[in-house]
């Protein structure tokens, strides 16, 4: 299996694994909303720790993704920024790595 295919598998896992729990949340709370979701994610120190961890991961991902996308001329890379917040970084980070591998392969073929 090529590495890019592993990234594609991780992309699918990233969206299904995270959204399984997101759907469970929105089906079980009394008044589902993004505000209640974010508030409930911060109710204890464990949730705050995960939130802090994800914040650092997301900003690190953007610091890597943006210059790398421009360097490799990855099309539509900017779509990953809103998708990170709307879907999950567990989805967009492996998707970016897949797009990056495709771009590297394309550049190698053209030289």
Secondary structure, DSSP 8 states (H G I E B T S, - for coil): --HHHHHHHHHHHHHHHHHHHHHHHHHHSSS--HHHHHHHTTSSHHHHHHHHHHHHHHHHHHHHHHHHHHHHT-TTTTHHHHHHHHT-HHHHHHHHHHHHHHHHHHHHHH-
